[in-house]
């Protein structure tokens, strides 16, 4: 029971990390279009939401800000497929 309870809070995996806000928004959009739940994190550079999880887009962009997208472990494979499938489509 404790393991399941803790799993609710620690079962998120990073699928994408960047310092480029445009790339962050693009990947976030791809995951949203695929119906995948996610958390985002912005750290450094003094961005809004610095060091905390939030569901919205960061308001400010600084070159030293790192943007991170996390998905639940159960959605990790689907998220990876969605990111790569959509990248391949754009390249052709």
C-alpha positions in Angstrom: 0.0 0.0 0.0 2.8 2.4 0.9 4.6 1.6 -2.3 1.5 2.4 -4.4 1.0 5.6 -2.5 4.6 6.7 -3.0 4.3 5.7 -6.7 1.6 8.3 -7.2 4.2 11.0 -6.4 7.4 9.6 -7.8 6.2 7.8 -11.0 7.1 10.5 -13.4 9.9 10.3 -16.0 11.5 13.1 -18.0 10.9 12.7 -21.7 12.3 16.0 -22.9 14.5 18.7 -21.6 15.7 21.9 -23.4 16.7 25.5 -22.9 14.8 26.5 -26.0 11.3 27.7 -25.3 10.1 27.1 -28.9 11.3 23.5 -28.8 9.6 23.0 -25.4 6.3 24.4 -26.8 6.5 22.2 -29.9 7.1 19.0 -27.9 4.5 19.9 -25.3 2.0 20.5 -28.1 2.8 17.1 -29.7 2.1 15.4 -26.4 -1.1 17.3 -25.8 -2.3 16.4 -29.3 -1.7 12.8 -28.5 -3.7 13.0 -25.3 -0.8 12.3 -23.0 -0.8 13.7 -19.4 2.3 15.6 -18.5 3.9 17.8 -15.9 6.3 20.6 -16.8 9.2 22.1 -14.9 11.1 25.3 -15.5 14.2 26.0 -13.5 16.9 28.6 -13.4 16.9 32.0 -15.0 14.1 33.4 -12.8 11.2 32.1 -14.9 7.8 32.0 -13.4 7.2 28.7 -11.7 10.9 28.3 -11.2 11.8 24.9 -9.7 8.2 23.8 -9.3 5.8 21.7 -11.4 3.0 23.5 -13.2 0.6 22.7 -16.0 0.8 26.0 -17.9 3.5 27.4 -20.1 6.3 29.5 -18.5 5.6 33.2 -18.9 9.2 34.3 -19.2 12.1 32.9 -21.3 15.7 33.3 -20.4 18.7 31.6 -22.0 19.6 30.0 -18.7 16.1 28.6 -18.1 15.8 24.8 -18.5 12.4 23.5 -19.5 11.5 19.9 -18.7 8.6 17.7 -19.7 7.7 14.7 -17.5 5.1 12.0 -18.2 3.9 9.1 -16.0 5.9 5.9 -16.3 2.8 4.2 -17.7 2.7 6.7 -20.6 6.4 6.8 -21.2 6.4 4.5 -24.3 3.4 6.3 -25.8 5.0 9.7 -25.3 8.3 8.6 -26.9 6.4 7.2 -29.8 4.3 10.4 -30.2 7.4 12.6 -30.2 9.3 10.5 -32.7 6.3 9.7 -35.0 5.5 13.4 -35.3 9.2 14.3 -35.9 9.4 11.7 -38.8 6.2 13.1 -40.3 7.6 16.6 -40.4 10.9 15.5 -41.9 9.3 13.9 -45.0 
